[in-house]
Amino acid sequence: MTRITEQPSKYRHLEKMPVEELTRNINNEDKLVALAIEKALPSLNKLIIAIVEKLKNGGRMFYLGAGSGGRLSVLDAIELPTTYGIEKGIVNVILAGGIPRLAEAREEMEDNVLEGWNELQQYSISEKDIVVGITASGTTPFVVGGLAECRKNNITTGCIVSNPDSPAAAQADYPVEVITGPEFVTGSTRMKCGTAQKMIFDIISTTTMIQLGRVEDNKMVNVLLINDKITDRAVKILMEKSGIAAYDEAKAILLKYGSVKKAMDHLQDK
């Protein structure tokens, strides 16, 4: 395989560049990310369709991640129960080094080829589920080993990588290769690769939740009412959807039923 993520930056002597030149060059590199994702959309679409099918049939999704990409997947997954009102445990992350030690960046755990599978077994992983490996290089033992064991046990797999023809892709039923090119700082895959991964997580989770019926029109009708800002937003959504003109009335109904979706179901049944 070609390790594009490790190829030298096309920019030299960064330490001699003024701030204006550094930021312009970094921004120019970042502009390439969306174009790289665009090229990968056909394979990404196939992965998302597989995820939706698994979740509709009572399965779960697991990100199996390491490094910056793994940590970014944690940030995406933890927001889904609040934003879309899904049960915790539907979308999960198995992170090299463990989520409780997220801020410590225990990179040495990436080299353990069996640990990913061992962690998945703690969740009673089965053929009903789908596991998506996250590794910029496509070679991380924690991820590759976990995906390989999943395939041995007939568990559907996907991956998100930034190098072509990687070991991770070879172990994935639905490989997604997003080739963003050499990094501005050579080998620093927290940059373009990380940006691409964050954008892809947004695409996967948002599209999946819409397909599962967690959004109506363009509104978060299942959002959990965890603070005043979100409650206010939900009240206004309910007013718009129901035709209720009085804010206080709409808020009282919303708080009684707990979500816009449930409140609307009640109102339509009356």
N, C-alpha and C positions, 0 to 999 in steps of 0.2 A: 504494500500500500504506500501511497505518497502522503507523508505527514506535512500537509500544507500548513497546519497550525504551528509548526516549528520552524518554518522557513523564515529567513531573515527579513526584517522590516525593509520596505523600500526607502525608508527615510534614514538618513545617516546623521550622526553627531547631534543627537537630540539635545544634549546638554548645552549646545551653543545657540539653540533657537530661542528667540524672545517669546514671551507669553502669547502674543498675537499670532505668531507663526505656529506654535504648538497647538493652540485651540483650533485654528483654521484647518490644520492637517488632520487632527483627530476627528473633527466634524466631517471632513471630506471622506474619511474612512467609514465613519458611521453611516453615511448616506448609502453605502454599498449594501448594508445589512438587509433592508427591505427588499432590494432587488434579488438578493440571494434567496430570501424566503419565497419570493414569487416563483422562482424556478422550482422550488421544492413543494409547491402547493399540491400538485397531483398526488405525490406520495403522502403528504400530510393529510390530505382529504381521506385517503384510504385508512390511515391510522385512526382518524377521528370516527369514521363510520364503524370501525371495529370496536372502539371504546364505547360508543353509544349503544351498540348492540349488546355488549356485555352488561352494561349498567341497566339497560331495560329488562334484561333477563335475570336481574337480581345479583349480578356479579359486582366486583369491586375493581378499581383501578389502583395500581401501585406504580409510582415513580421509584426507580432504583437508581440513586444518584450519588455523585461524588463531586468534589470541588465546587467551583462557583455555580455551575449549573444545578447541581444537587441542592445547594442552599437556596437558590432562586425558586426551585420547585416547591420547597417548603413554604415560602412566602405566598405562592399562588394557592396552594392547597388549603392553608389555614383560613383563607378568606372566603372560601366557597360556602361553608355552612351559614355564615352570616349573610352574604350577598344573595344567595339563592335558596336558603332555607333547607338545604339537603341535610340528611343525617350525617353526623360525624362517622368516619370510617368508610364512606363510599369512595372518597379519593384520599389516598395515603401516600406517604413518602418514606422509603427506607434509605437513610442517609449514611454514608460511610462515616463512622465516628459517632453516630447517633444524634438525633434531633436535640436532646437535652443539652448537648455540648456543641450546639450549632455555632456559637460565636468563637469557639476555640480553633476552628479550621484544622481538625486532626487529619491532615493530608496523608499521614503514614498508613491510615486505615484503608486507603484506596488500594493498597497492594495485596490485600487479603482476598484471595481468589474464592474462598468458600464462605466468607462472612455474609455476603449479600444473600445467598440462598439460605443460610442459617437463620438470618433475620426474617426472611419471607415465611419460613416455616413456623415462626412464632405467631403468625397471623392465620395459620391453617390455610395457606394458599392452595387454590384448587383450579381445575379446568374451567370453572365459571368465571375466573378473574382474568385480568390482562395486566402485564408488567411492561413498563416502558423504561428502558435504560437511558440515562443521561450521562454522556461523556463526550466532551469536546474532541478529544483525541480519537475516540473510538477504540482505545486500547486498555482502558482502566480495568485491572483484574477484578476488582470488586463488582463492577458492572458486567463485564464480559462473562465472568464465572457464574454470576447469578442468572443471566439470560440463558446460558448454556444448560444449566440445571433445570430451568423452567421448560425448555424445549424437550428435555429428556422426559419430563413429566407431563407433556401434552398441554402446557399452559401457554396461551397466546402471548407473543412478545412483540414489542416495538422498540425503536430506539431513535434518539436524536443525537446526531454526530456532526462534526465539522470537517471530517476528512473522508475522501472517497474510499470505497472498498475496504472498510475497517473490519476487525474481528467482531466488534459489536454488531455491525450491520449483518455479518454472516450468521449471527445467532438471532436475528430479528425476523419475524414474519412480516412486519411492517416497518422497514427501515426508512428513516427520514434523514437525508444528507443535505445539510445546509452549508455550502462551501463559501465562507466569508473571506477567505484569503489570509495571507500573513498579517499578524497583528502590528499595530503601530509600535509598540514595544515588543520586540521579538519574543514569541512564546507566551505572552501575557493574555491567555484566553479568557480572562475576566472582562476583556474589552469587547471586541466585535462578537466573539462567540457568545459571551455572556449576554450581550444585548439581543442577539438573535434568539437565544434560549428564552429570555424573558418574553419577547414578542410571541414566540411560539406557544409558551404556556398560556398566555392570554388568549390566543386563538383557540387552542384546544379546549380550555375550560369554558370559555364563553360560548363557543359553538356547541359544545356538548350540553351545557345547561339549557341552551335554547332548544335543542333537539329533544331534551327530556321534559320540555314543557314548563320550565322554571321561569320563563319570561313571557309576557304577553304584550303584543305590539312591540314597544321598545322599553318597557317598564319592568323594574325589579319588583314584581308583585308578591314575591315570597321573601323579601328581605326581612331579617330579624330586627325587631325594634330595640336595638341595644343602646341607643343614645338619643338625645333630643334632636340632633340634626337629621338622623335617619328617620325618626318618627315623624318629623315635620315633612320630610320628603314623601313618606308613605301616606300621610294625611292628604296631601295635595294630589297624589296619584288617585287615591280613593275618591276624592271630590270630582276629579276629572272623569273617572270611569263610571261613577254612580249618578252624577248629576246633583249630588248633595251640595247645596250652596253654603251652608253654615259650617265653618271650620270646626267649631267645638262639637257639633253633632257628629261630623265625620270622624273626629278624633276619638270620641267616646265609643263609636262602633268599632273602629280599628283596634283600640286597646282591648275591647271585649273579646274580639276574635283572634287577635294576635298577628294578623297579616292582611294585606290588601286582598289576596286571593281568597282567604277564608271569609273575610267580610263581604266580598262580592258574591260568593257562593250563597251566603246567608240571605243577602238582599234579593238575589234572583229567585230564591226558593219561597220568598214571602208571597 
